[in-house]
């Protein structure tokens, strides 16, 4: 009997710490028994989650590129109280001479380190605010509607998002599905120098994602964007402003400026991006990607 009591006494520390004590969170946010669970208190909007939870979608430019490639990126997000780094990947393949294409992409792993103030503002339950999270998986279909006519080149994109992103308790991802679609338009203008061209482009669409609001289970948003490319030989400079506007007005109207520099190599390509959050998505980001060309057509 004494041996059994001694074993139980030794196990007490392990039993006590087998589950995290959230008393600190209850005190900060005034939570008491009988109140709605912590999930109901989170804000499922881009301004209250990590940079990869509900980002502004990358703009398309009215044309379905012909070919197949793999892209791997290293991304760095700079924001006071929430510096974040991640590794991302994308697979792209076109069919029927560029009339249709598919994409699969997402964040492979995200490393984050939130300050206490950011953690508490987001109502997160990650005490030290540090960790590694897996991102959401996106799958999209691109369809060329118009190309090579007087009317601008026109493409439609339809995208679904899974709920694979982890660490909802740390307010890193939304743990909810979503979808968006948009139409993009562009017109390519050749310059006197045959190696140079100028291409303005624009887009509009619709974005919807699931929330934790029992009265309004989804947030709907109008998507928009405008930009231009300047191409010279194997270099492309791009500037754009894009975003979407949710209707709940809870930091759900992000707007982002994007500068991109693309350099074609013999077979592959290098892409450098700088993103500046103008509204609600307040990060600055530097993204460096390497694109591996799998087939020319």
C-alpha positions as a printed NumPy array, in Angstrom:
array([[  0.   ,   0.   ,   0.   ],
       [  2.854,   2.364,   0.837],
       [  4.423,   1.661,  -2.561],
       [  1.151,   2.516,  -4.326],
       [  0.821,   5.782,  -2.393],
       [  4.45 ,   6.644,  -3.204],
       [  3.854,   6.032,  -6.938],
       [  0.678,   8.146,  -6.911],
       [  2.511,  10.932,  -5.077],
       [  5.249,  10.913,  -7.732],
       [  2.69 ,  11.047, -10.527],
       [  0.863,  14.082,  -9.142],
       [  3.141,  16.644, -10.901],
       [  2.636,  14.912, -14.245],
       [ -1.121,  14.692, -13.792],
       [ -1.312,  18.34 , -12.735],
       [  0.548,  19.594, -15.799],
       [ -0.918,  17.188, -18.348],
       [ -3.391,  19.904, -19.338],
       [ -2.526,  23.577, -19.679],
       [ -3.906,  25.873, -17.01 ],
       [ -5.842,  28.693, -18.724],
       [ -6.516,  30.681, -15.569],
       [ -4.344,  33.495, -16.967],
       [ -6.567,  33.702, -20.073],
       [ -9.782,  33.621, -18.02 ],
       [ -8.585,  36.527, -15.881],
       [ -7.407,  38.686, -18.812],
       [-10.64 ,  38.268, -20.772],
       [-13.062,  38.035, -17.853],
       [-14.233,  34.554, -18.777],
       [-16.311,  32.58 , -16.26 ],
       [-18.109,  29.24 , -16.258],
       [-21.358,  29.425, -18.183],
       [-20.07 ,  31.979, -20.713],
       [-19.63 ,  31.052, -24.435],
       [-16.486,  29.046, -25.193],
       [-13.234,  30.705, -26.197],
       [-13.754,  29.896, -29.896],
       [-16.817,  32.163, -29.923],
       [-14.738,  35.074, -28.636],
       [-12.186,  35.066, -31.468],
       [-12.507,  37.42 , -34.443],
       [-12.244,  35.432, -37.688],
       [-11.008,  38.367, -39.754],
       [ -7.625,  39.219, -41.352],
       [ -6.919,  42.004, -38.857],
       [ -7.159,  39.695, -35.814],
       [ -5.312,  36.632, -37.138],
       [ -1.836,  35.787, -38.431],
       [ -0.63 ,  37.005, -41.854],
       [ -1.477,  33.71 , -43.597],
       [ -4.992,  33.235, -42.222],
       [ -7.035,  35.402, -44.629],
       [ -4.489,  37.186, -46.845],
       [ -5.433,  39.274, -49.863],
       [ -5.259,  36.847, -52.82 ],
       [ -2.465,  37.376, -55.304],
       [ -3.732,  39.173, -58.398],
       [ -4.127,  37.422, -61.737],
       [ -3.582,  39.268, -65.007],
       [ -6.21 ,  38.145, -67.49 ],
       [ -4.08 ,  35.422, -69.096],
       [ -3.666,  31.723, -68.303],
       [  0.102,  31.093, -68.584],
       [  1.013,  28.074, -70.714],
       [  3.168,  25.43 , -69.026],
       [  3.717,  23.598, -65.771],
       [  5.863,  24.552, -62.796],
       [  6.666,  24.153, -59.134],
       [  7.318,  27.191, -56.954],
       [  8.92 ,  27.254, -53.513],
       [  9.138,  30.418, -51.447],
       [ 10.613,  31.818, -48.25 ],
       [  8.464,  34.602, -46.82 ],
       [  9.212,  37.098, -44.056],
       [  6.505,  39.202, -42.372],
       [  7.43 ,  42.254, -40.333],
       [  4.968,  43.638, -37.799],
       [  5.56 ,  44.92 , -34.274],
       [  4.623,  42.142, -31.888],
       [  4.202,  39.446, -34.542],
       [  7.305,  38.757, -36.686],
       [  6.541,  35.692, -38.804],
       [  8.416,  33.523, -41.289],
       [  7.135,  30.721, -43.481],
       [  7.896,  28.316, -46.312],
       [  5.311,  28.072, -49.101],
       [  4.772,  25.907, -52.161],
       [  2.711,  25.955, -55.358],
       [  2.025,  23.553, -58.213],
       [  0.689,  24.939, -61.518],
       [ -0.304,  23.211, -64.751],
       [ -2.144,  24.388, -67.849],
       [ -4.16 ,  22.311, -70.298],
       [ -5.64 ,  22.683, -73.795],
       [ -3.003,  25.178, -75.002],
       [ -3.557,  27.546, -72.106],
       [ -7.344,  27.6  , -72.155],
       [ -7.56 ,  26.125, -68.644],
       [ -5.187,  25.557, -65.715],
       [ -5.116,  24.296, -62.138],
       [ -3.182,  25.459, -59.08 ],
       [ -2.494,  23.896, -55.699],
       [ -0.732,  26.108, -53.166],
       [ -0.348,  26.936, -49.506],
       [  1.968,  27.521, -46.552],
       [  3.954,  24.418, -45.648],
       [  5.082,  25.697, -42.241],
       [  4.849,  29.024, -40.416],
       [  7.057,  30.123, -37.521],
       [  5.602,  32.838, -35.267],
       [  6.472,  34.731, -32.075],
       [  3.734,  37.039, -30.756],
       [  4.144,  39.583, -27.998],
       [  1.793,  39.454, -25.008],
       [ -0.086,  42.538, -26.196],
       [ -0.743,  41.063, -29.671],
       [ -1.691,  37.721, -28.121],
       [ -4.222,  39.374, -25.816],
       [ -5.648,  41.66 , -28.514],
       [ -6.365,  38.588, -30.631],
       [ -7.781,  36.706, -27.589],
       [ -5.289,  33.893, -28.312],
       [ -4.758,  31.078, -25.799],
       [ -1.103,  30.4  , -26.62 ],
       [  0.628,  31.543, -23.422],
       [  4.166,  32.068, -24.757],
       [  2.89 ,  33.162, -28.198],
       [  5.479,  31.077, -30.032],
       [  5.23 ,  28.044, -32.26 ],
       [  5.077,  26.482, -35.712],
       [  1.791,  26.146, -37.597],
       [  0.739,  24.442, -40.82 ],
       [ -1.102,  26.64 , -43.323],
       [ -4.294,  26.254, -45.363],
       [ -4.355,  24.48 , -48.723],
       [ -5.844,  26.315, -51.709],
       [ -6.95 ,  24.72 , -54.971],
       [ -7.956,  26.791, -57.972],
       [ -9.134,  26.535, -61.567],
       [ -8.286,  29.174, -64.174],
       [-10.267,  29.51 , -67.403],
       [ -9.348,  31.732, -70.361],
       [-12.486,  33.5  , -71.595],
       [-11.025,  35.974, -74.121],
       [ -7.513,  36.212, -75.582],
       [ -5.921,  37.986, -78.531],
       [ -8.914,  40.125, -79.515],
       [ -9.782,  43.811, -79.401],
       [-11.472,  43.242, -76.042],
       [ -8.923,  42.893, -73.194],
       [ -7.66 ,  39.4  , -72.39 ],
       [-10.058,  37.998, -69.806],
       [ -9.73 ,  35.142, -67.349],
       [-11.9  ,  33.766, -64.54 ],
       [-10.411,  32.158, -61.427],
       [-12.317,  29.939, -58.969],
       [-10.598,  29.047, -55.696],
       [-11.477,  26.887, -52.712],
       [ -9.69 ,  26.955, -49.373],
       [ -9.513,  24.067, -46.918],
       [ -9.528,  24.328, -43.136],
       [ -6.152,  22.609, -42.804],
       [ -4.452,  25.581, -41.132],
       [ -3.494,  24.91 , -37.522],
       [ -3.208,  26.747, -34.211],
       [ -6.605,  28.432, -34.026],
       [ -5.942,  28.766, -30.295],
       [ -2.987,  31.012, -31.195],
       [ -5.112,  32.977, -33.716],
       [ -2.814,  31.946, -36.56 ],
       [ -5.404,  30.5  , -38.953],
       [ -9.199,  30.535, -39.116],
       [ -9.817,  26.746, -38.956],
       [-12.676,  27.286, -41.396],
       [-13.235,  26.821, -45.138],
       [-13.714,  29.586, -47.68 ],
       [-13.82 ,  30.333, -51.366],
       [-13.422,  33.181, -53.833],
       [-13.694,  33.834, -57.532],
       [-12.691,  36.773, -59.695],
       [-12.423,  38.046, -63.248],
       [ -9.159,  39.624, -64.39 ],
       [ -8.478,  41.738, -67.479],
       [ -5.319,  42.944, -69.215],
       [ -4.082,  44.558, -72.416],
       [ -0.497,  44.24 , -73.646],
       [  1.04 ,  47.262, -75.409],
       [  4.305,  46.894, -77.306],
       [  6.826,  49.738, -77.051],
       [  9.148,  51.036, -79.751],
       [ 11.846,  48.902, -78.255],
       [ 10.814,  45.386, -79.288],
       [ 12.129,  43.953, -76.029],
       [  9.884,  46.197, -73.94 ],
       [  6.118,  46.102, -73.329],
       [  3.607,  47.628, -70.935],
       [  0.552,  45.772, -69.607],
       [ -2.097,  47.311, -67.32 ],
       [ -4.482,  44.901, -65.593],
       [ -7.456,  44.915, -63.224],
       [ -9.729,  42.455, -61.45 ],
       [-12.919,  42.181, -59.432],
       [-14.629,  39.299, -57.669],
       [-16.222,  37.87 , -54.532],
       [-14.683,  36.361, -51.375],
       [-16.561,  34.403, -48.701],
       [-15.337,  32.621, -45.578],
       [-16.914,  30.909, -42.588],
       [-16.949,  32.704, -39.231],
       [-17.831,  31.798, -35.64 ],
       [-20.761,  34.241, -35.487],
       [-23.919,  32.184, -34.856],
       [-26.127,  34.87 , -36.427],
       [-23.908,  35.425, -39.487],
       [-22.036,  32.229, -40.231],
       [-20.075,  33.682, -43.144],
       [-18.486,  36.969, -44.106],
       [-18.916,  38.104, -47.718],
       [-16.54 ,  40.524, -49.398],
       [-16.085,  42.351, -52.697],
       [-12.628,  41.691, -54.182],
       [-10.776,  44.219, -56.332],
       [ -7.36 ,  45.049, -57.744],
       [ -5.511,  47.187, -60.273],
       [ -1.898,  47.129, -61.453],
       [  0.579,  47.232, -64.317],
       [  3.575,  45.267, -65.64 ],
       [  6.622,  46.664, -67.393],
       [  8.52 ,  43.959, -69.274],
       [ 12.03 ,  44.263, -70.672],
       [ 13.79 ,  41.212, -72.087],
       [ 13.761,  38.613, -69.273],
       [ 12.766,  41.097, -66.538],
       [  9.269,  42.05 , -65.368],
       [  8.446,  44.853, -62.906],
       [  4.941,  44.806, -61.401],
       [  3.055,  47.225, -59.167],
       [ -0.474,  46.648, -57.891],
       [ -2.998,  47.547, -55.217],
       [ -5.549,  44.913, -54.25 ],
       [ -7.883,  43.948, -51.442],
       [-11.336,  42.891, -50.379],
       [-14.074,  44.488, -48.267],
       [-16.026,  42.425, -45.743],
       [-19.33 ,  43.689, -44.406],
       [-18.831,  43.166, -40.655],
       [-16.314,  46.037, -40.225],
       [-14.147,  44.049, -37.809],
       [-10.791,  44.605, -39.516],
       [-12.152,  42.639, -42.462],
       [-11.307,  45.098, -45.262],
       [ -7.607,  44.493, -45.995],
       [ -5.81 ,  46.431, -48.723],
       [ -2.26 ,  45.656, -49.884],
       [  0.314,  47.294, -52.175],
       [  2.542,  44.776, -53.985],
       [  5.801,  45.322, -55.85 ],
       [  7.169,  42.35 , -57.76 ],
       [ 10.387,  41.759, -59.681],
       [ 10.537,  38.646, -61.858],
       [ 13.669,  37.367, -63.624],
       [ 13.533,  34.55 , -66.158],
       [ 16.524,  32.23 , -66.224],
       [ 17.373,  29.698, -68.926],
       [ 14.681,  27.275, -67.776],
       [ 13.471,  28.536, -64.428],
       [ 12.738,  31.897, -62.794],
       [ 13.299,  33.92 , -59.619],
       [ 10.591,  36.104, -58.099],
       [ 10.99 ,  38.809, -55.45 ],
       [  7.95 ,  40.478, -53.88 ],
       [  7.456,  43.288, -51.392],
       [  4.015,  43.672, -49.794],
       [  2.893,  46.656, -47.746],
       [ -0.329,  46.399, -45.758],
       [ -2.305,  49.604, -46.251],
       [ -5.379,  48.685, -44.196],
       [ -6.418,  45.971, -41.688],
       [ -3.639,  43.578, -42.841],
       [ -0.818,  45.641, -41.335],
       [  2.238,  43.568, -42.178],
       [  5.172,  44.372, -44.415],
       [  6.445,  41.304, -46.204],
       [  9.369,  40.207, -48.336],
       [  8.899,  37.037, -50.392],
       [ 11.614,  35.262, -52.361],
       [ 10.539,  32.409, -54.656],
       [ 12.23 ,  30.006, -57.043],
       [ 10.099,  28.708, -59.92 ],
       [ 11.04 ,  25.366, -61.483],
       [  9.729,  24.916, -65.02 ],
       [  8.482,  21.351, -65.501],
       [  7.367,  21.505, -69.12 ],
       [  7.206,  24.196, -71.781],
       [  3.648,  23.471, -72.953]])
